[in-house]
Amino acid sequence: MKTAEQVKDEFRRKGVTISGWAKKHGFRPAAVQLVIDGKAKCYYGNAHKIAVLLGMKDGEIAEV
Protein backbone atom coordinates (compact mmCIF):
# COMPACT_ATOMS: atom_id res chain seq x y z
CA MET A 1 0.00 0.00 0.00
CA LYS A 2 1.14 3.52 -0.74
CA THR A 3 1.47 6.40 1.64
CA ALA A 4 0.10 9.83 0.83
CA GLU A 5 3.63 11.02 0.11
CA GLN A 6 4.18 8.15 -2.34
CA VAL A 7 0.95 9.00 -4.16
CA LYS A 8 1.97 12.67 -4.40
CA ASP A 9 5.44 11.70 -5.66
CA GLU A 10 3.89 9.41 -8.27
CA PHE A 11 1.62 12.22 -9.47
CA ARG A 12 4.65 14.55 -9.74
CA ARG A 13 6.68 11.93 -11.62
CA LYS A 14 3.85 11.39 -14.10
CA GLY A 15 2.96 15.07 -14.38
CA VAL A 16 -0.58 14.39 -13.19
CA THR A 17 -2.58 16.80 -11.06
CA ILE A 18 -5.00 15.71 -8.36
CA SER A 19 -7.72 17.54 -10.25
CA GLY A 20 -6.87 15.78 -13.51
CA TRP A 21 -6.78 12.35 -11.88
CA ALA A 22 -10.08 13.02 -10.12
CA LYS A 23 -11.85 14.10 -13.30
CA LYS A 24 -10.46 11.15 -15.25
CA HIS A 25 -11.88 8.75 -12.65
CA GLY A 26 -15.18 10.58 -12.13
CA PHE A 27 -14.53 12.00 -8.65
CA ARG A 28 -14.56 15.51 -7.23
CA PRO A 29 -11.01 16.87 -6.79
CA ALA A 30 -11.86 17.88 -3.20
CA ALA A 31 -12.81 14.27 -2.38
CA VAL A 32 -9.48 12.99 -3.70
CA GLN A 33 -7.63 15.66 -1.71
CA LEU A 34 -9.42 14.59 1.49
CA VAL A 35 -8.33 10.98 0.95
CA ILE A 36 -4.72 11.92 0.22
CA ASP A 37 -4.64 14.24 3.24
CA GLY A 38 -5.99 11.48 5.49
CA LYS A 39 -9.11 13.44 6.39
CA ALA A 40 -11.54 10.86 5.00
CA LYS A 41 -12.02 7.52 6.77
CA CYS A 42 -12.34 5.60 3.49
CA TYR A 43 -14.58 2.88 4.94
CA TYR A 44 -17.15 3.01 2.13
CA GLY A 45 -18.44 5.07 -0.77
CA ASN A 46 -16.33 7.30 -2.97
CA ALA A 47 -13.59 7.74 -0.38
CA HIS A 48 -13.13 3.96 -0.27
CA LYS A 49 -13.04 3.76 -4.07
CA ILE A 50 -10.53 6.60 -4.30
CA ALA A 51 -8.22 5.06 -1.69
CA VAL A 52 -8.29 1.67 -3.43
CA LEU A 53 -7.66 3.18 -6.88
CA LEU A 54 -4.77 5.25 -5.53
CA GLY A 55 -3.28 2.16 -3.90
CA MET A 56 -3.57 3.66 -0.42
CA LYS A 57 -5.93 0.96 0.80
CA ASP A 58 -6.11 -2.77 0.27
CA GLY A 59 -9.66 -3.51 -0.74
CA GLU A 60 -12.14 -4.23 -3.46
CA ILE A 61 -14.52 -2.00 -5.33
CA ALA A 62 -17.84 -3.80 -5.34
CA GLU A 63 -20.68 -2.41 -7.41
CA VAL A 64 -23.92 -3.46 -5.74
C-alpha positions as protocol buffer text, in pm:
chain_id: "A"
residue {
  index: 1
  type: MET
  ca { x: 0 y: 0 z: 0 }
}
residue {
  index: 2
  type: LYS
  ca { x: 114 y: 352 z: -74 }
}
residue {
  index: 3
  type: THR
  ca { x: 147 y: 640 z: 164 }
}
residue {
  index: 4
  type: ALA
  ca { x: 10 y: 983 z: 83 }
}
residue {
  index: 5
  type: GLU
  ca { x: 363 y: 1102 z: 11 }
}
residue {
  index: 6
  type: GLN
  ca { x: 418 y: 815 z: -234 }
}
residue {
  index: 7
  type: VAL
  ca { x: 95 y: 900 z: -416 }
}
residue {
  index: 8
  type: LYS
  ca { x: 197 y: 1267 z: -440 }
}
residue {
  index: 9
  type: ASP
  ca { x: 544 y: 1170 z: -566 }
}
residue {
  index: 10
  type: GLU
  ca { x: 389 y: 941 z: -827 }
}
residue {
  index: 11
  type: PHE
  ca { x: 162 y: 1222 z: -947 }
}
residue {
  index: 12
  type: ARG
  ca { x: 465 y: 1455 z: -974 }
}
residue {
  index: 13
  type: ARG
  ca { x: 668 y: 1193 z: -1162 }
}
residue {
  index: 14
  type: LYS
  ca { x: 385 y: 1139 z: -1410 }
}
residue {
  index: 15
  type: GLY
  ca { x: 296 y: 1507 z: -1438 }
}
residue {
  index: 16
  type: VAL
  ca { x: -58 y: 1439 z: -1319 }
}
residue {
  index: 17
  type: THR
  ca { x: -258 y: 1680 z: -1106 }
}
residue {
  index: 18
  type: ILE
  ca { x: -500 y: 1571 z: -836 }
}
residue {
  index: 19
  type: SER
  ca { x: -772 y: 1754 z: -1025 }
}
residue {
  index: 20
  type: GLY
  ca { x: -687 y: 1578 z: -1351 }
}
residue {
  index: 21
  type: TRP
  ca { x: -678 y: 1235 z: -1188 }
}
residue {
  index: 22
  type: ALA
  ca { x: -1008 y: 1302 z: -1012 }
}
residue {
  index: 23
  type: LYS
  ca { x: -1185 y: 1410 z: -1330 }
}
residue {
  index: 24
  type: LYS
  ca { x: -1046 y: 1115 z: -1525 }
}
residue {
  index: 25
  type: HIS
  ca { x: -1188 y: 875 z: -1265 }
}
residue {
  index: 26
  type: GLY
  ca { x: -1518 y: 1058 z: -1213 }
}
residue {
  index: 27
  type: PHE
  ca { x: -1453 y: 1200 z: -865 }
}
residue {
  index: 28
  type: ARG
  ca { x: -1456 y: 1551 z: -723 }
}
residue {
  index: 29
  type: PRO
  ca { x: -1101 y: 1687 z: -679 }
}
residue {
  index: 30
  type: ALA
  ca { x: -1186 y: 1788 z: -320 }
}
residue {
  index: 31
  type: ALA
  ca { x: -1281 y: 1427 z: -238 }
}
residue {
  index: 32
  type: VAL
  ca { x: -948 y: 1299 z: -370 }
}
residue {
  index: 33
  type: GLN
  ca { x: -763 y: 1566 z: -171 }
}
residue {
  index: 34
  type: LEU
  ca { x: -942 y: 1459 z: 149 }
}
residue {
  index: 35
  type: VAL
  ca { x: -833 y: 1098 z: 95 }
}
residue {
  index: 36
  type: ILE
  ca { x: -472 y: 1192 z: 22 }
}
residue {
  index: 37
  type: ASP
  ca { x: -464 y: 1424 z: 324 }
}
residue {
  index: 38
  type: GLY
  ca { x: -599 y: 1148 z: 549 }
}
residue {
  index: 39
  type: LYS
  ca { x: -911 y: 1344 z: 639 }
}
residue {
  index: 40
  type: ALA
  ca { x: -1154 y: 1086 z: 500 }
}
residue {
  index: 41
  type: LYS
  ca { x: -1202 y: 752 z: 677 }
}
residue {
  index: 42
  type: CYS
  ca { x: -1234 y: 560 z: 349 }
}
residue {
  index: 43
  type: TYR
  ca { x: -1458 y: 288 z: 494 }
}
residue {
  index: 44
  type: TYR
  ca { x: -1715 y: 301 z: 213 }
}
residue {
  index: 45
  type: GLY
  ca { x: -1844 y: 507 z: -77 }
}
residue {
  index: 46
  type: ASN
  ca { x: -1633 y: 730 z: -297 }
}
residue {
  index: 47
  type: ALA
  ca { x: -1359 y: 774 z: -38 }
}
residue {
  index: 48
  type: HIS
  ca { x: -1313 y: 396 z: -27 }
}
residue {
  index: 49
  type: LYS
  ca { x: -1304 y: 376 z: -407 }
}
residue {
  index: 50
  type: ILE
  ca { x: -1053 y: 660 z: -430 }
}
residue {
  index: 51
  type: ALA
  ca { x: -822 y: 506 z: -169 }
}
residue {
  index: 52
  type: VAL
  ca { x: -829 y: 167 z: -343 }
}
residue {
  index: 53
  type: LEU
  ca { x: -766 y: 318 z: -688 }
}
residue {
  index: 54
  type: LEU
  ca { x: -477 y: 525 z: -553 }
}
residue {
  index: 55
  type: GLY
  ca { x: -328 y: 216 z: -390 }
}
residue {
  index: 56
  type: MET
  ca { x: -357 y: 366 z: -42 }
}
residue {
  index: 57
  type: LYS
  ca { x: -593 y: 96 z: 80 }
}
residue {
  index: 58
  type: ASP
  ca { x: -611 y: -277 z: 27 }
}
residue {
  index: 59
  type: GLY
  ca { x: -966 y: -351 z: -74 }
}
residue {
  index: 60
  type: GLU
  ca { x: -1214 y: -423 z: -346 }
}
residue {
  index: 61
  type: ILE
  ca { x: -1452 y: -200 z: -533 }
}
residue {
  index: 62
  type: ALA
  ca { x: -1784 y: -380 z: -534 }
}
residue {
  index: 63
  type: GLU
  ca { x: -2068 y: -241 z: -741 }
}
residue {
  index: 64
  type: VAL
  ca { x: -2392 y: -346 z: -574 }
}
